[in-house]
Amino acid sequence: MQVLDTEARIRKQIAENPVILYMKGTPAAPECGFSRATVGALNKIGKPFAFVNVLAAPHIREKLPKLFQWPTFPQLFVNGELIGGCDIVLEMEADGSLQALLEKATAQA
Ligand SMILES: N[C@@H](CCC(=O)N[C@@H](CS)C(=O)NCC(=O)O)C(=O)O
């Protein structure tokens, strides 16, 4: 029962938020260097994003990696699609594609 509830919760969060970051800690107080770096890249772009602190949500921390076959955090979703973790976000920030993606996603919201 808990497993189904957790999956439904995750799918709702992803559906309701055009940009959502599953991370350790909060944007104001990240609790892992990978999450900190990812928040830094998103803040540089300056578009709004939702977040879930998986350290405060152990069921989500356990379930999300299985749902989207991505084993680690952070995980960035844009318009319902998993973009990736810290490495991918930093690469996309460097080549300009993160800005383009987020501008498009938040313009549609
Ligand atoms: N290369 C990864 C690094 C992320 C990573 O290694 N995260 C670890 C440590 S924070 C993790 O989430 N481990 C699984 C867990 O703690 O649930 C990325 O690009 O995001």
Ligand as a Chemical Component Dictionary entry (heavy atoms), coordinates in Angstrom:
data_LIG
# 
_chem_comp.id                   LIG 
_chem_comp.type                 NON-POLYMER 
_chem_comp.pdbx_formal_charge   0 
_chem_comp.three_letter_code    LIG 
# 
loop_
_chem_comp_atom.comp_id 
_chem_comp_atom.atom_id 
_chem_comp_atom.alt_atom_id 
_chem_comp_atom.type_symbol 
_chem_comp_atom.charge 
_chem_comp_atom.model_Cartn_x 
_chem_comp_atom.model_Cartn_y 
_chem_comp_atom.model_Cartn_z 
_chem_comp_atom.pdbx_ordinal 
LIG N1  N1  N 0 27.292 11.634 -10.642 1  
LIG C1  C1  C 0 26.090 11.844 -9.849  2  
LIG C2  C2  C 0 26.458 12.145 -8.441  3  
LIG C3  C3  C 0 25.302 12.018 -7.459  4  
LIG C4  C4  C 0 25.589 11.003 -6.378  5  
LIG O1  O1  O 0 26.576 10.245 -6.458  6  
LIG N2  N2  N 0 24.722 10.986 -5.352  7  
LIG C5  C5  C 0 24.841 10.016 -4.277  8  
LIG C6  C6  C 0 25.424 10.686 -3.042  9  
LIG S1  S1  S 0 24.599 12.199 -2.596  10 
LIG C7  C7  C 0 23.468 9.422  -3.980  11 
LIG O2  O2  O 0 22.438 10.037 -4.223  12 
LIG N3  N3  N 0 23.426 8.166  -3.479  13 
LIG C8  C8  C 0 22.158 7.458  -3.255  14 
LIG C9  C9  C 0 21.452 7.898  -2.014  15 
LIG O3  O3  O 0 22.061 8.517  -1.146  16 
LIG O4  O4  O 0 20.242 7.612  -1.898  17 
LIG C10 C10 C 0 25.280 12.995 -10.482 18 
LIG O5  O5  O 0 25.648 13.433 -11.554 19 
LIG O6  O6  O 0 24.277 13.421 -9.906  20 
# 
loop_
_chem_comp_bond.comp_id 
_chem_comp_bond.atom_id_1 
_chem_comp_bond.atom_id_2 
_chem_comp_bond.value_order 
_chem_comp_bond.pdbx_ordinal 
LIG N1  C1  SING 1  
LIG C1  C2  SING 2  
LIG C1  C10 SING 3  
LIG C2  C3  SING 4  
LIG C3  C4  SING 5  
LIG C4  O1  DOUB 6  
LIG C4  N2  SING 7  
LIG N2  C5  SING 8  
LIG C5  C6  SING 9  
LIG C5  C7  SING 10 
LIG C6  S1  SING 11 
LIG C7  O2  DOUB 12 
LIG C7  N3  SING 13 
LIG N3  C8  SING 14 
LIG C8  C9  SING 15 
LIG C9  O3  DOUB 16 
LIG C9  O4  SING 17 
LIG C10 O5  DOUB 18 
LIG C10 O6  SING 19 
# 
